[in-house]
Amino acid sequence: MDRRNSLEITAKILQIAEKGALRSHIAFEAKLNYKCLKNYLDVLEKRGLITSDGNPGNKVRTTQKGRLFAQQYRNLLQLLGQEQDK
């Protein structure tokens, strides 16, 4: 398995959270441990790419800015002739 960079992980998290997702679901789908996921979510929320009220049982959602980031990332991959993991 290839190592992923932070952009790949960020794009995956944003994709999963697009319709709203629990942190546990994001961790499972993005193949991250909870501590690593929490670090990513903290950074993404500070940058305005996701929204969450911070309660463990509530869903994380990708913001409009986050959707734009994810779309631009997909466009870049397409330009480079690569595909994003689904």
Contacts in CASP RR format, 6 or more apart in sequence:
PFRMAT RR
TARGET T0000
AUTHOR 0000-0000-0000
METHOD contacts of the structure
MODEL  1
MDRRNSLEITAKILQIAEKGALRSHIAFEAKLNYKCLKNYLDVLEKRGLI
TSDGNPGNKVRTTQKGRLFAQQYRNLLQLLGQEQDK
4 12 0 8 1.000
7 73 0 8 1.000
8 84 0 8 1.000
9 30 0 8 1.000
9 32 0 8 1.000
9 40 0 8 1.000
10 40 0 8 1.000
10 44 0 8 1.000
10 49 0 8 1.000
10 69 0 8 1.000
10 73 0 8 1.000
11 69 0 8 1.000
11 70 0 8 1.000
11 73 0 8 1.000
11 74 0 8 1.000
11 84 0 8 1.000
12 29 0 8 1.000
12 30 0 8 1.000
12 84 0 8 1.000
12 85 0 8 1.000
13 26 0 8 1.000
13 30 0 8 1.000
13 37 0 8 1.000
13 40 0 8 1.000
13 41 0 8 1.000
13 44 0 8 1.000
13 50 0 8 1.000
14 44 0 8 1.000
14 49 0 8 1.000
14 50 0 8 1.000
14 62 0 8 1.000
14 66 0 8 1.000
14 67 0 8 1.000
14 69 0 8 1.000
14 70 0 8 1.000
15 62 0 8 1.000
15 70 0 8 1.000
15 84 0 8 1.000
16 25 0 8 1.000
16 26 0 8 1.000
16 29 0 8 1.000
16 30 0 8 1.000
17 26 0 8 1.000
17 50 0 8 1.000
17 59 0 8 1.000
17 60 0 8 1.000
17 61 0 8 1.000
17 62 0 8 1.000
18 61 0 8 1.000
18 62 0 8 1.000
18 67 0 8 1.000
18 70 0 8 1.000
19 61 0 8 1.000
20 59 0 8 1.000
20 60 0 8 1.000
20 61 0 8 1.000
20 62 0 8 1.000
21 29 0 8 1.000
21 59 0 8 1.000
21 60 0 8 1.000
22 57 0 8 1.000
22 59 0 8 1.000
22 60 0 8 1.000
23 34 0 8 1.000
23 37 0 8 1.000
23 38 0 8 1.000
23 41 0 8 1.000
23 56 0 8 1.000
23 57 0 8 1.000
23 60 0 8 1.000
24 34 0 8 1.000
26 32 0 8 1.000
26 37 0 8 1.000
26 41 0 8 1.000
26 60 0 8 1.000
27 33 0 8 1.000
27 34 0 8 1.000
27 37 0 8 1.000
30 37 0 8 1.000
32 40 0 8 1.000
41 50 0 8 1.000
41 52 0 8 1.000
41 60 0 8 1.000
44 50 0 8 1.000
44 66 0 8 1.000
45 51 0 8 1.000
45 52 0 8 1.000
47 65 0 8 1.000
48 63 0 8 1.000
48 65 0 8 1.000
48 66 0 8 1.000
49 62 0 8 1.000
49 63 0 8 1.000
49 65 0 8 1.000
49 66 0 8 1.000
49 69 0 8 1.000
50 60 0 8 1.000
50 61 0 8 1.000
50 62 0 8 1.000
50 63 0 8 1.000
50 66 0 8 1.000
51 60 0 8 1.000
51 61 0 8 1.000
51 63 0 8 1.000
52 58 0 8 1.000
52 59 0 8 1.000
52 60 0 8 1.000
52 61 0 8 1.000
62 70 0 8 1.000
73 84 0 8 1.000
74 84 0 8 1.000
77 83 0 8 1.000
77 84 0 8 1.000
END
